[in-house]
Amino acid sequence: MKVYISADIEGVTGVTTWKETELGHAEHAAAKLQMTKEVLAACEAATECGAAEIVVKDAHDTAKNLLAEMLPDNVTLIRGWTNTPESMMAGIDESFDAAIFIGYHSGAGCNGNPLSHTMNTINNYVKINGKRSAEFDLNAYIAAYYKVPVVFLSGDAQLCRHAEELVPAIRSVGVKKGVGSATFNMSCAKACRLIREGVKDGLLHREECSLQSPAQFEMEINYKECADALRASFYPGAKQLDERTVTFTGKDIQEIMTAQLFIL
């Protein structure tokens, strides 16, 4: 079995402020350690389920957060950015048997995490086919494009509920919840234990976790600044709805992700 893991940091237990997410900041050390522990828990669970090969994408900011020395021998770690449409899912293809998401967070405009955003902080929200979406939505559809089941997610509780609407059979662990600028966090050890158990369960039921892609995708982006919307409106195929809102329609998620490289 071959497993793909995409890891972010804003959905890791304990992580509450932007300083904790910044490489080089003193407060980042604890966050990247827990991020690594949660990824390690997922790797160990996947290995126990028979995964001979695991690819882990460090998918936060600089993509240089995970402590490589803590990861098992059967892991290939992708650091840095390929600058390709798959972005946080770089390296995924049809050869994988399952996709797992660790440390993910609620989308822009949501109160489930004080660090909620979608791809960056220049937008108020991103919608896919009329529904507010998180990075999870985009990346789950990338997995679906390659026919890879989306079996597990860990992150904030609001995102977990959102993910279950998109992939009803997904196993998820809400390691924290956000209220205003605060987070209510599960203990580090408990989070890792529940991630390990959830990944095992998800992999055992991966045939139930396939996501069907819609016939076409419409991405709507509402920007914080009018200038960003104006700039995005010049991307081929983009349409400006008002001073802050731009839409783009694509035949598949690859066209959407290609567009987001330039306008999101």
N, C-alpha and C positions, 0 to 999 in steps of 0.2 A: 504493500500500500504506500502511496505517495501523498503527502499532506502539505498544504500551503497555509501559512500563518501570516496575517498582516497585523502589525502591532503599532498602536498609538499610545499616547501617554496621558491625555487629559481624562481618560476614563479609568485610570489605575487608582486603586484605593489610596486615599490619603492626599492625592494631588488636588490642590484647591486654587492656587494662584498661578499667574503667568510666569512669575520668577522661577517657580519650581519646574517649569517646562523648558527653561532656557539653558542650553549647553554652555558650561563655563560658569554659570551662576552657582554660588555656594549652596543654594537650596535645591539645586538639580540633583545632587548626589543621591539623596534618599529616594527621590522619585525614579531615577533611572535604575536604581537597585531593585525597587519593588516592581517596576516594569519588567525587568529581566526575570525576576522570580515568577511572575505571573506567566510569562512566555515559557519559562522552563517547566512550569507545572503542566502547561498544554503539551509541550514536547514530550515529557515523560509519559503522559496519558496516551498520546498518539503512538509512542513506541510500544507501550504495553499492549496496544490494540493491533500491533503488527506493522506499523509504519517503518519501513526500511529507509525511507528518504523523506526529509522534512525541509522545506524551504521557508525561511523566515524573512519577511520584509520589514526592516526597521522603517516605519512609515511616519515618523514624527519630525517635523521641522528640518533639522540638518540631516536627519536619518543616520545619526551617529550617537545613539543613546544606549543601545543594548550592550551589556558587558559580554563580549564574545567568549571570554574564557570560562563563563559559567554554562555555556550551551553544550549539549551532547555531541558526540562524534558524527551522528547521522544527520546533523543540521548544516545546511548551507545558509549563511547569513548574507543578505543583500543590504549593504550600507550605501548611503548616498542616493542620488536620484538619476534615473535613466533618461529623464526628460522625454518620455514616451507617453502615449495616452493612458496606459494602464496606471501610471502614477503610483498610488499606494498599493497596487496589486502587480507591480512590475515582476515579470518572470513567470506569471501564471499561464498555463496553456491546458490543452485537452488531456495531458498525461496525468493530471492530478485527480485523486479520488475524493478529496474533500477540502473545503476552505474553512478556516477558523479566524475569528477576529478577537483580538485581545486589547483591552485598554481603550475602547472606542467611546465616543461621547455624543451627546445630543446635538442636533443641528442648530444652525443659527436661528435666533429668536425664541429658543426654548428655555424654560426655567429649570430644567432637570440637572443642570450642571453650570456652575458659574463661568466655566470656560467653553460654553457652547459656541460652536461656529460650524461653518461648512466650507472646507478647503482653506479659507482665509477669513480675515475679519473685516473685509471691505463691503460685505453684503449684509442686508438685514434678514434675508431668507433666500433659499433656493427651493424651487418647486420642480418636481418631475411629474408630468401629466396631471398637473393641478393640485398635487399634494406636497406639503412641505416635506423636505427630504434632508437627510443627514449624509455624511460621508459613507456611512454603512450602506445606504440605498445604492449609491453609485457603484460602490465596490462589490456589493452583492450581485448587481446586474452584470458586472464584468465577469464574475465567476460563472454566472448563468450563461453568458455569451460562449464560454468555453465548456459548458455543460458540466460544471463542477458543483456538486451539492454544497450548500452553505449550512454547516452543521452546528456551529457554536459561536456565541458572542459573549464577551464580558465587557462591562462598562458601567455607566450610570443606569439606574433603574428605569428612568424615563425612556432612554434609548432601547433598553431591553423590551419594554412594552411595545414600542414602535416597531422594532424588528420582528416581533411575533405577528404583527399585522401583515407584514410583507412575506415572511416565511413562517407560517403557523407551526411547523414541526421543529423549528430551530430550538436548540437548548441554549439557555442564557443564564448568566449570573450577574445580577445587579450588585456590584461591590460597594456602591455608595449611592446617595441621593443628594441633589442640590436644592438648597432653599436660599434664595437671594444670593449673597456672596459667600455663603457657607456650604460645607459638605458634611454629611453624616456618613462616616466611613466604617466599613467592616474591618475587622482586624486583618493584618497582613497574612497571618497564617491561615485564617479561615478562608480568606479570598482564594488563596492558592489551593487549598483543599477542595473547595467547591468548584473551582475551575477544572481541576484534575478529574473530579467526578463527572462534571458536565461534558467535558470533551469526550470521555469514554462513552457516555450515553449517546452523545451526538453521533459519534463514529459508528456505533453499533446500529444506529437507525438512519444512516446517511441516505438510504434509498427513499426516505420520506421527505427529504429536505431539498429537493430540486425546486428551483425558482423558474417560472415561465416568464419570458420577456414579452412585453407588449409589442404590437405590430409596429409602432413607432414611438419615439420619445420626444416630448416637448419639455425643454428646460426653460424655466422662468427665473430670472435673477433680479432681485430688488437691491439696488446699491445704496450705500449710505451717502455717497456723493454723486451729484448730477454729472460731474465730469467723467466719472468712471463709466456711467451708463452711456454717455455720448461716445466715448472711445470704443466701448464694446459694440455699439451699434454698427460700426464699420466692418465688423467681421462678416465675411461672406455668408449670407443666409440669415443673419441676425435681424430682428425687427425691434425697434424701440416703441414701447407702448405708452410711456409717459416719461417725465423727466428723470426718473430713477429706475425704470423697469425695462428690461430687455428680454426677448424670447429667442430661442433657437430650436428648430425642429430637425431631428435626425432620424434616419431609418433604423439605426441600432445604437447601442450604448457606445460603440467605438466612435461614431460620429459626434456624440455628445461629449465624450471625454477628450476628443481632439479639440473641439470648440472650447472646452473649459480650460485647456492649456493657455488659451489666449485671452479669454474674456472673464474667467472666474477668479 
